[in-house]
Amino acid sequence: MIQGEIKKLRISEINNEGEGIIRLGDERFVVFVPDALPEEEVTCRIVRSKKNYATAKVIERHNYSPIRIKPLCPVYGKCGGCQLQHIDYPSQLELKRKTVYDAIKRIGGVPDPCVDGCIPSPSQWGYRNKASIPVQADRRDKFLAGFYKNRSHDIVPFTVCPVLLPKLESNVVSLISDMKDSGFIGWNEKSHHLMDLIRHLVFRTAKFTDQSLCGIVAGRSADGNEIRKLANIAATHSDDLMGMVFNKNISKGNFIWGDEFSTIHGKPVMQERLGKYRFNFEISSFFQINSEQALELYKYASKMAAGEFPGNILELYSGAGTLTAFLSEVGKHVTAVEEWPQASKYLEINAKLNELNNITGHSGSAEDVA
Protein backbone atom coordinates (compact mmCIF):
# COMPACT_ATOMS: atom_id res chain seq x y z
CA MET A 1 0.00 0.00 0.00
CA ILE A 2 1.09 3.56 -0.75
CA GLN A 3 0.75 6.52 1.58
CA GLY A 4 -2.13 8.72 0.39
CA GLU A 5 -3.82 5.88 -1.48
CA ILE A 6 -7.64 5.63 -1.16
CA LYS A 7 -8.98 2.15 -0.31
CA LYS A 8 -12.39 0.63 0.37
CA LEU A 9 -12.00 -1.96 3.11
CA ARG A 10 -14.21 -4.24 5.21
CA ILE A 11 -13.21 -4.39 8.88
CA SER A 12 -12.82 -7.92 10.27
CA GLU A 13 -11.82 -7.36 13.93
CA ILE A 14 -10.65 -4.82 16.51
CA ASN A 15 -7.63 -4.55 18.79
CA ASN A 16 -7.56 -3.55 22.44
CA GLU A 17 -7.14 0.13 21.52
CA GLY A 18 -10.45 0.08 19.65
CA GLU A 19 -8.88 0.24 16.19
CA GLY A 20 -10.41 -1.68 13.31
CA ILE A 21 -8.21 -4.33 11.72
CA ILE A 22 -8.03 -5.79 8.20
CA ARG A 23 -5.62 -8.63 7.41
CA LEU A 24 -4.45 -8.97 3.80
CA GLY A 25 -2.18 -11.31 1.85
CA ASP A 26 -2.56 -14.53 3.84
CA GLU A 27 -2.94 -12.32 6.95
CA ARG A 28 0.69 -11.20 6.76
CA PHE A 29 -0.16 -7.54 6.13
CA VAL A 30 -2.34 -5.66 8.63
CA VAL A 31 -4.17 -2.36 8.22
CA PHE A 32 -5.19 -0.47 11.37
CA VAL A 33 -8.17 1.89 11.05
CA PRO A 34 -9.18 4.02 14.07
CA ASP A 35 -12.94 4.47 14.61
CA ALA A 36 -13.85 1.47 12.46
CA LEU A 37 -15.58 -1.65 13.77
CA PRO A 38 -16.14 -5.24 12.57
CA GLU A 39 -18.57 -5.63 9.65
CA GLU A 40 -18.20 -1.98 8.66
CA GLU A 41 -17.19 -1.11 5.12
CA VAL A 42 -15.16 2.09 5.01
CA THR A 43 -13.45 4.20 2.42
CA CYS A 44 -10.18 5.31 3.94
CA ARG A 45 -6.93 7.06 3.15
CA ILE A 46 -3.63 5.32 3.91
CA VAL A 47 -1.73 7.70 6.21
CA ARG A 48 1.28 5.46 6.91
CA SER A 49 2.60 2.39 5.16
CA LYS A 50 5.34 0.08 6.39
CA LYS A 51 6.59 -3.35 5.33
CA ASN A 52 4.09 -5.39 7.35
CA TYR A 53 1.38 -2.91 8.28
CA ALA A 54 -0.37 0.34 7.42
CA THR A 55 -2.58 2.82 9.24
CA ALA A 56 -5.56 4.50 7.60
CA LYS A 57 -8.10 7.23 8.31
CA VAL A 58 -11.81 6.82 7.63
CA ILE A 59 -13.13 9.13 4.91
CA GLU A 60 -16.58 7.58 4.53
CA ARG A 61 -18.46 4.90 6.45
CA HIS A 62 -20.86 2.88 4.27
CA ASN A 63 -22.62 0.99 7.08
CA TYR A 64 -22.60 0.71 10.87
CA SER A 65 -21.47 -2.24 12.96
CA PRO A 66 -24.14 -3.76 15.24
CA ILE A 67 -21.80 -3.24 18.19
CA ARG A 68 -21.35 0.50 17.59
CA ILE A 69 -22.97 2.87 20.10
CA LYS A 70 -22.89 6.63 20.65
CA PRO A 71 -20.11 7.56 23.11
CA LEU A 72 -21.33 9.23 26.28
CA CYS A 73 -18.34 11.57 26.57
CA PRO A 74 -18.62 14.81 24.53
CA VAL A 75 -14.86 14.82 23.76
CA TYR A 76 -14.48 11.10 23.03
CA GLY A 77 -12.18 10.67 20.06
CA LYS A 78 -10.25 13.82 20.96
CA CYS A 79 -9.34 12.86 24.52
CA GLY A 80 -6.92 9.93 24.77
CA GLY A 81 -8.26 8.66 28.08
CA CYS A 82 -10.78 6.16 26.65
CA GLN A 83 -10.61 3.97 23.55
CA LEU A 84 -13.74 1.79 23.66
CA GLN A 85 -16.71 4.07 24.37
CA HIS A 86 -18.04 3.59 20.83
CA ILE A 87 -18.39 -0.18 21.47
CA ASP A 88 -21.27 -1.73 23.42
CA TYR A 89 -20.37 -3.15 26.82
CA PRO A 90 -20.78 -6.90 26.10
CA SER A 91 -18.46 -6.49 23.10
CA GLN A 92 -15.93 -4.64 25.27
CA LEU A 93 -15.91 -7.59 27.68
CA GLU A 94 -15.41 -10.07 24.84
CA LEU A 95 -12.58 -7.94 23.42
CA LYS A 96 -10.82 -8.02 26.78
CA ARG A 97 -11.27 -11.79 27.05
CA LYS A 98 -9.87 -12.22 23.55
CA THR A 99 -6.90 -9.98 24.38
CA VAL A 100 -5.94 -12.32 27.23
CA TYR A 101 -6.60 -15.37 25.04
CA ASP A 102 -4.37 -14.07 22.24
CA ALA A 103 -1.56 -13.13 24.65
CA ILE A 104 -1.50 -16.58 26.28
CA LYS A 105 -1.63 -18.26 22.87
CA ARG A 106 1.03 -16.08 21.22
CA ILE A 107 3.41 -15.36 24.09
CA GLY A 108 2.75 -18.39 26.27
CA GLY A 109 2.66 -20.85 23.40
CA VAL A 110 -0.60 -22.48 24.57
CA PRO A 111 -2.45 -23.69 21.43
CA ASP A 112 -6.01 -23.14 22.65
CA PRO A 113 -6.06 -21.65 26.16
CA CYS A 114 -9.23 -21.77 28.22
CA VAL A 115 -10.10 -18.16 29.12
CA ASP A 116 -13.43 -17.51 30.83
CA GLY A 117 -15.52 -14.47 30.00
CA CYS A 118 -15.00 -11.23 31.92
CA ILE A 119 -17.17 -10.57 34.96
CA PRO A 120 -19.10 -7.34 34.22
CA SER A 121 -18.55 -4.31 36.40
CA PRO A 122 -21.53 -3.38 38.62
CA SER A 123 -21.27 0.13 37.15
CA GLN A 124 -20.39 0.91 33.54
CA TRP A 125 -20.26 4.68 34.12
CA GLY A 126 -19.37 6.85 37.11
CA TYR A 127 -17.07 4.30 38.72
CA ARG A 128 -13.49 5.61 38.56
CA ASN A 129 -12.16 6.79 41.94
CA LYS A 130 -8.98 8.54 40.77
CA ALA A 131 -8.20 11.30 38.28
CA SER A 132 -4.69 12.40 37.25
CA ILE A 133 -4.97 15.69 35.38
CA PRO A 134 -1.92 17.11 33.56
CA VAL A 135 -1.62 20.90 33.59
CA GLN A 136 0.14 23.13 31.08
CA ALA A 137 0.39 26.79 30.16
CA ASP A 138 0.15 28.31 26.71
CA ARG A 139 -0.41 31.76 25.25
CA ARG A 140 -4.19 31.49 25.52
CA ASP A 141 -4.53 29.75 28.89
CA LYS A 142 -2.05 29.98 31.76
CA PHE A 143 -3.71 27.05 33.52
CA LEU A 144 -4.77 24.49 30.92
CA ALA A 145 -5.93 21.34 32.76
CA GLY A 146 -7.38 18.21 31.18
CA PHE A 147 -6.43 14.86 29.67
CA TYR A 148 -3.89 14.28 26.91
CA LYS A 149 -5.01 13.75 23.35
CA ASN A 150 -4.30 10.26 22.05
CA ARG A 151 -0.54 9.66 21.63
CA SER A 152 0.41 13.26 22.36
CA HIS A 153 1.00 15.71 25.19
CA ASP A 154 -1.55 18.19 23.84
CA ILE A 155 -4.30 18.72 26.41
CA VAL A 156 -8.07 18.47 25.92
CA PRO A 157 -9.55 20.87 28.54
CA PHE A 158 -11.47 19.12 31.33
CA THR A 159 -15.20 19.80 31.39
CA VAL A 160 -16.89 16.49 32.25
CA CYS A 161 -15.77 12.87 32.46
CA PRO A 162 -18.55 10.26 32.63
CA VAL A 163 -16.26 7.46 33.84
CA LEU A 164 -15.39 9.34 37.05
CA LEU A 165 -17.43 8.99 40.22
CA PRO A 166 -19.88 11.95 40.12
CA LYS A 167 -18.46 13.37 43.33
CA LEU A 168 -14.90 13.03 42.00
CA GLU A 169 -15.89 14.77 38.77
CA SER A 170 -17.37 17.63 40.80
CA ASN A 171 -14.23 17.82 42.95
CA VAL A 172 -11.97 18.07 39.89
CA VAL A 173 -14.07 20.81 38.26
CA SER A 174 -14.05 22.79 41.50
CA LEU A 175 -10.30 22.37 42.03
CA ILE A 176 -9.41 23.49 38.49
CA SER A 177 -11.63 26.56 38.88
CA ASP A 178 -10.08 27.46 42.24
CA MET A 179 -6.54 27.02 40.92
CA LYS A 180 -7.26 29.31 37.98
CA ASP A 181 -8.93 31.94 40.17
CA SER A 182 -5.92 31.90 42.51
CA GLY A 183 -3.55 32.72 39.64
CA PHE A 184 -1.58 29.50 39.46
CA ILE A 185 0.37 28.82 36.26
CA GLY A 186 0.65 25.46 34.55
CA TRP A 187 3.86 23.73 33.52
CA ASN A 188 5.57 24.41 30.21
CA GLU A 189 7.28 21.17 29.19
CA LYS A 190 9.66 22.97 26.84
CA SER A 191 10.74 26.11 28.71
CA HIS A 192 10.55 25.02 32.39
CA HIS A 193 10.14 28.71 33.22
CA LEU A 194 10.67 29.70 36.85
CA MET A 195 7.13 31.10 37.03
CA ASP A 196 5.66 27.73 36.01
CA LEU A 197 4.56 25.53 38.88
CA ILE A 198 1.74 22.99 38.48
CA ARG A 199 2.42 19.81 36.47
CA HIS A 200 -0.44 17.55 37.61
CA LEU A 201 -3.53 17.60 39.78
CA VAL A 202 -4.31 14.22 41.30
CA PHE A 203 -7.66 13.70 43.02
CA ARG A 204 -8.99 10.55 44.67
CA THR A 205 -12.50 10.02 46.04
CA ALA A 206 -13.60 6.83 47.80
CA LYS A 207 -16.78 5.16 46.55
CA PHE A 208 -17.90 3.71 49.88
CA THR A 209 -16.71 6.34 52.39
CA ASP A 210 -16.86 9.55 50.27
CA GLN A 211 -13.45 10.58 51.64
CA SER A 212 -11.20 12.49 49.24
CA LEU A 213 -7.53 13.38 48.91
CA CYS A 214 -5.86 15.90 46.61
CA GLY A 215 -2.30 15.93 45.29
CA ILE A 216 -0.54 18.91 43.71
CA VAL A 217 2.48 17.90 41.60
CA ALA A 218 4.85 20.81 40.90
CA GLY A 219 7.97 21.31 38.82
CA ARG A 220 9.67 23.34 41.53
CA SER A 221 9.35 24.21 45.20
CA ALA A 222 6.44 26.46 46.13
CA ASP A 223 7.03 29.74 47.94
CA GLY A 224 5.22 30.77 51.10
CA ASN A 225 2.51 32.71 49.31
CA GLU A 226 1.78 29.79 46.96
CA ILE A 227 1.56 27.37 49.88
CA ARG A 228 -0.90 29.69 51.66
CA LYS A 229 -3.08 29.93 48.55
CA LEU A 230 -3.11 26.14 48.15
CA ALA A 231 -3.97 25.67 51.84
CA ASN A 232 -6.83 28.15 51.47
CA ILE A 233 -8.21 26.25 48.45
CA ALA A 234 -8.12 23.02 50.45
CA ALA A 235 -9.72 24.63 53.52
CA THR A 236 -12.69 25.90 51.51
CA HIS A 237 -13.29 22.55 49.81
CA SER A 238 -15.82 19.96 51.04
CA ASP A 239 -15.64 18.46 54.54
CA ASP A 240 -14.86 15.08 52.98
CA LEU A 241 -11.48 16.33 51.73
CA MET A 242 -9.09 14.66 54.15
CA GLY A 243 -6.06 16.60 53.00
CA MET A 244 -3.95 18.18 50.29
CA VAL A 245 -0.43 16.93 49.52
CA PHE A 246 2.34 18.78 47.67
CA ASN A 247 4.80 16.80 45.56
CA LYS A 248 7.91 18.18 43.86
CA ASN A 249 8.90 16.45 40.62
CA ILE A 250 11.72 18.04 38.62
CA SER A 251 12.32 15.06 36.32
CA LYS A 252 11.58 15.27 32.59
CA GLY A 253 10.03 11.80 32.35
CA ASN A 254 6.36 10.80 32.21
CA PHE A 255 6.19 9.39 35.76
CA ILE A 256 3.91 11.70 37.73
CA TRP A 257 5.47 11.56 41.17
CA GLY A 258 8.75 12.93 42.49
CA ASP A 259 10.40 11.82 45.73
CA GLU A 260 9.48 14.83 47.90
CA PHE A 261 6.03 14.84 49.57
CA SER A 262 4.71 17.37 52.10
CA THR A 263 1.26 17.94 53.59
CA ILE A 264 -0.27 21.36 52.93
CA HIS A 265 -3.62 20.83 54.63
CA GLY A 266 -5.24 18.14 56.78
CA LYS A 267 -3.61 14.73 56.67
CA PRO A 268 -2.01 12.81 53.78
CA VAL A 269 -4.24 9.75 54.08
CA MET A 270 -7.78 8.69 53.16
CA GLN A 271 -9.82 5.55 53.77
CA GLU A 272 -11.94 3.27 51.60
CA ARG A 273 -14.08 0.34 52.71
CA LEU A 274 -14.31 -2.88 50.72
CA GLY A 275 -16.69 -5.40 52.26
CA LYS A 276 -15.83 -5.78 55.93
CA TYR A 277 -12.33 -4.33 55.53
CA ARG A 278 -11.10 -0.75 55.83
CA PHE A 279 -8.03 0.47 53.96
CA ASN A 280 -5.94 3.58 54.52
CA PHE A 281 -3.75 4.80 51.68
CA GLU A 282 -1.95 7.91 50.46
CA ILE A 283 -2.29 9.89 47.26
CA SER A 284 0.43 7.91 45.43
CA SER A 285 -0.43 4.43 46.77
CA PHE A 286 -1.77 1.87 44.31
CA PHE A 287 -5.48 1.25 44.76
CA GLN A 288 -7.88 -0.29 42.23
CA ILE A 289 -9.66 2.54 40.41
CA ASN A 290 -13.04 0.75 40.40
CA SER A 291 -13.93 0.08 44.04
CA GLU A 292 -17.11 -1.89 43.27
CA GLN A 293 -15.33 -4.19 40.82
CA ALA A 294 -12.31 -4.46 43.12
CA LEU A 295 -14.54 -5.98 45.78
CA GLU A 296 -15.82 -8.57 43.30
CA LEU A 297 -12.28 -9.22 42.05
CA TYR A 298 -10.88 -9.82 45.53
CA LYS A 299 -13.73 -12.14 46.49
CA TYR A 300 -13.19 -14.16 43.33
CA ALA A 301 -9.38 -14.24 43.69
CA SER A 302 -9.53 -15.41 47.30
CA LYS A 303 -12.04 -18.11 46.32
CA MET A 304 -9.68 -19.34 43.58
CA ALA A 305 -6.69 -19.20 45.93
CA ALA A 306 -8.45 -21.28 48.60
CA GLY A 307 -8.25 -24.54 46.66
CA GLU A 308 -9.02 -27.73 48.50
CA PHE A 309 -6.65 -27.18 51.43
CA PRO A 310 -5.49 -23.88 52.98
CA GLY A 311 -1.76 -23.19 52.68
CA ASN A 312 0.78 -20.38 52.59
CA ILE A 313 0.22 -17.70 49.95
CA LEU A 314 2.82 -15.48 48.26
CA GLU A 315 1.37 -12.25 46.87
CA LEU A 316 3.54 -10.09 44.60
CA TYR A 317 2.88 -6.40 43.83
CA SER A 318 0.53 -6.23 46.79
CA GLY A 319 0.02 -2.45 46.90
CA ALA A 320 -1.57 -1.20 50.11
CA GLY A 321 -2.75 -4.68 51.09
CA THR A 322 -6.29 -4.79 49.71
CA LEU A 323 -6.19 -8.22 48.08
CA THR A 324 -3.90 -9.29 50.92
CA ALA A 325 -6.75 -8.90 53.42
CA PHE A 326 -9.07 -11.14 51.41
CA LEU A 327 -6.33 -13.73 50.88
CA SER A 328 -5.76 -13.85 54.64
CA GLU A 329 -9.24 -15.40 54.97
CA VAL A 330 -8.26 -18.51 52.98
CA GLY A 331 -4.52 -18.91 53.60
CA LYS A 332 -2.64 -20.05 56.67
CA HIS A 333 -0.18 -17.24 56.10
CA VAL A 334 0.20 -14.52 53.43
CA THR A 335 3.58 -13.08 52.45
CA ALA A 336 2.97 -9.80 50.59
CA VAL A 337 5.66 -8.03 48.55
CA GLU A 338 5.49 -4.37 47.44
CA GLU A 339 8.26 -2.11 46.08
CA TRP A 340 6.69 1.38 46.18
CA PRO A 341 7.53 2.73 49.69
CA GLN A 342 4.26 4.65 50.18
CA ALA A 343 2.18 1.54 49.43
CA SER A 344 4.43 -0.82 51.38
CA LYS A 345 4.01 1.33 54.50
CA TYR A 346 0.23 1.08 54.29
CA LEU A 347 0.35 -2.65 53.74
CA GLU A 348 1.54 -2.92 57.36
CA ILE A 349 -0.86 -0.25 58.60
CA ASN A 350 -3.89 -1.89 56.99
CA ALA A 351 -3.02 -5.31 58.36
CA LYS A 352 -3.08 -3.83 61.86
CA LEU A 353 -6.19 -1.74 61.15
CA ASN A 354 -8.12 -4.90 60.22
CA GLU A 355 -6.49 -7.04 62.93
CA LEU A 356 -4.98 -9.47 60.43
CA ASN A 357 -2.32 -11.48 62.21
CA ASN A 358 -1.33 -13.94 59.49
CA ILE A 359 0.28 -11.42 57.13
CA THR A 360 3.97 -10.58 56.67
CA GLY A 361 4.90 -7.64 54.44
CA HIS A 362 8.19 -7.25 52.56
CA SER A 363 9.31 -3.93 51.08
CA GLY A 364 11.24 -4.46 47.86
CA SER A 365 10.94 -5.58 44.26
CA ALA A 366 9.16 -8.83 43.55
CA GLU A 367 12.19 -10.06 41.60
CA ASP A 368 14.55 -9.54 44.54
CA VAL A 369 12.32 -10.69 47.39
CA ALA A 370 10.72 -13.68 45.71
N, C-alpha and C positions, 0 to 999 in steps of 0.2 A: 504493500500500500504506500501511497505517496502523500506527503503532507499537503493539505489543501484539497485533496480529492473528495468528491461528494459520493457517498455510498448509501444505498438503501439496505438496511440490515434488519433481521428478526432476532430479538433478544432471546437467549435460551436459558440463562440463569443469572444469579446475582452473587456478588461477593459480600464479605462482612462489612464493607464500607458503603453498601447500598448501590454500588455501580453495576449496571447491566453488563453482561458478558456474552460475547459471541466467539465460538471456537471454529477456526477455519483450517483447511489443509490437513486432514487427519488429526485435527485438534492440536496441532503444533503451533499455530499462530492464534493469538488471543487479542480481541479488541475490547477495550474497556470503555463503556459509555455511561457517564454520570446521568442520573435522573432518567434511566430507562429500565423497565422491568420485564420479566419473562412474559412471552407471548405478544409483546409490543413490536410493531414494525415501525422503524424510525428512519427518516432521512437524516444523515449526519455528515459532518465535515471532519475529516481526519486532521487532528491538531498536532499529533506527534506520531512518528512511525520509527520503530526500531526493528532489529532483526527478528525478534520473536513475538513482539506485541505492538499494539498501537492504541492510542487514546483518541476518542472522538467526541464531538459536541453535537447534541440534538438540534437540528434545524426545524424539523417537522415531525410530529407524532401522528401516525395514521390510525391508531386504535389505542385503547387503554387496557392495561392488564387488569384482571379481576381482583388482584390483590392491592391495587393502587387505591389510596385514600387521600383526602385533603389534609395536609399537615396542620396541626393546631397552632403552631408557632408562626407569628406574622413575618419573622425574618428567617424562617427555615430555607435552606439553600444558600443564604448569604453567610449566616453564622456557621462556624465549623464545629459547634458543640454536639450536634446530633446528625446522624446519617440515615436513620431508618424511619423517620416520621411519616414518609409517604407510603409506607408499607403497613398493611393491617397487622394487628398484634399476633394472631396465630401464625402468620407467615414469618414474622420476626422470630418467634420462638423456634420454628422449624429451621430457619437460617442459622440460628445459633447452635442448634443441635448438629446440623450438617457441618458447621465450621469445626466443631470438636471431632466429629467423625472423620472428616478429611485430614485433619492434623494427625490423628492417631494412625490412620491408614498410610499417609505419606511419610511422616517423620518416624512413627513408631514401627512401621513395616508390618502392621497387622492387616491381613487381607480384607476382612469384613468385620470390623469391630462392632460390638453391641453397645450402642449409645442410646439411652432412654431419652424420651422427649423432655423438654424443659418444663419445670414447674412454674406456672404463671405467677406473676407478682400480684399480690392483693390489690395494688393500685397501679394503673398504667400511667397516670398523670399525677402531678403534685406529690411526688414521693421523695425527691432528692433532698438530703439533709445538709448538704455542703455546697457552697459556691465559691469558686476561686476566680476573681475578676481582675484581669490585667488592666493597668491604667497607663495612659500615655498623655503626652501633650503635643499639640500641633498648633499651627497658626490660627486655626479657627476655634479651637477648644483647648484650654489649658488643663482641663481635667476630663479626659476622654476615657470613660470606663465602660467595659463591655466584654464580650467574648471575641476571640480571634476568628477571622474568616478562615475557611478551610485551607490548610497548608500555607498559611502566611502569618505574619505578625501585625496585619492590619486589623483594627478593632471595629466590630459592629456595636454601636452604642446600646447599652442595656436599657430596655423598656419593660418587657415582661419576659418570663421564662416559665412555660407551663409544666416543665418537669420538676421544678423546685416546689418544696412544701410552700403552701400559700403564705404562711407566716414568714418563712425565709425570704421569699420573693419580696414581701413588703419591707422586711428589714434591709435588704440590699438597696431597694429604691430609696429608702429613707437615708441610708448611710451615704450613698452617692450624692444625694441632694445636699446633705449637711456638709460634706467635704468640699463641694463646689462653693457653697455659700460662705464657707470659712476661708476661702482663698487658697486652698492647697493646689499644688501644681503636680501634674503627672510626670512620669519618667520619660525621658527622651533616650531611646536605645542607642542612638548614634552619637549625640553630643555629650551625654552625661554631665549636663550643666549643673553648676553648684546650686542653682535655685530649684532644680528638680528634686522631688522627694519620693512620691508614692509610686511604687512599682506594682503592687497587688493589694487588693482588698480580699480577705478571706473571711467568710461568715458561715458559721455552723448553727443549726437550730435542731434540737431534739424533737423527734416525732411524738414520743410518749411522755415527756416531761415539760416540753415547751421551753426549756432552758436554751440560751444562746450564748455564743462566744464570738468575738470579733478579733481579727488579726490585721494589723497594718504592716505591710512589708515595704521597706524604704531602701533607697539606694545610697543613703548616707545617714549619719546621725541626725536626730532632730534637735533643734535648739529649744530653749526653755519656753518661748512663746508658742512654738508648734506643739510641744507636749501639753501645754495648758489648753490649747484649742482642741486637741484630740480628747483630752480628759473631759472637757465640757460637752463635746458631742456624745461621748459615752454616757455621761451623767444624765443627759436629757433623753436618752433612749428609753425603751420599755423596761419595766421592772424585771423582766425575764432575762435581760442581758447580764450574765454573770460577770463579765469582764472584757476589757480590751487589752490586747497584747501588741507590743511593738517589736518588730523584727528587722534587723539590719542585714541586708544582703548586697554586697558590693561586687559579687561575681557576675560574669557576662554570660553564664550558661542559662539554660531554661529551667533549672530546678528553682522552685519558688523560694525556699527557705534558706536563710543564712544561719550562722551559728549563734548569733547574739539575740537573746530574747529578754524583754523586760516588760513588766506589767504597768500599764498606764492607769488603769481604773479597775476596781473590783478585784477579782481573783482570776488566775489564768486557767481555770478548770471549769468544766461543765459536766452534767450527768445525764445519761440516757438509761432507760429501763427496757430490758428485753425479757419478757416473761417474768420470772420471779427474781431475776438478777438485776443489780444496779451496776453501772459502769461509769467511772470517772475517767476523763481524758482531756488532753490539752488541744490547742488549736492545730498543732502539727501531727498529732497522733493519728495512726491509721484507724479508721472506723468505717464499717460498711455504709455506703451512702444511701441505701434503701433499708431503713430500720425494720419495716414490716417484713420484707423479704429476707432480711438477715435472720430474723427470728425463725422463719420457716427453714432456712438453710441450716442453721445450727441444730435445730431439732432433727432434721434429716441426717446430717453428718454424724451426730452422736448416736443415732439409731444404727447407722451403717457401721460405726466404729465398735459398737457393742459386741457384735458377733455372737457366738454361742457361749463363750466364757470370757469374763472380764480379765483384762491384763494391763500391762503398762503401756502407755501411749506416748509417743514422741510427736510433738506438734512443732513444725517449723514455720517461721514467719507469723508469729502468733499475735502481733500487734499488741493492743492493750488488754488482751486476755478475754475477749468476748467468747469466741469458740471454746477457749480453754475451760471456761466455767461449765459449759454444757458437756464437754468431754469428761469433766471430773465426775459426772453422774454415772458414767458407764465404765470408767477405767479404775483400776486399783490405784494407779499413780500417773500423773500427767507431767511430762517434762516439756516445757514451752521455751522456744528459742526466738528471740527478737533482737535485731541489730540496731534499729533506730532508738537512741537513748531515751527520748521523750516517751515513746510507747513502752519500752522495756520497764521504765520506772512505774508506769501505771498498771502493768501486768501484776507486779507485786502488790500495789495498793488495792487493786480490784479483788485479788484473791483474799486479802484480809477483810475488805469491805463486805464480801459475801460469805465470809467464814468458811473458805475452802481450804482444807488442811492437807489435801493430797496433791498439791501442785508445787513444782519447783521451777523457777524461772531462771533462764540463762541469758545474759546480755552479750550478744556477739553475732557474727554472721552464721547462717545455717551451715555453710560449707566448713567453717572452722570448728564449730561446736559439735556438729553431728558427725 
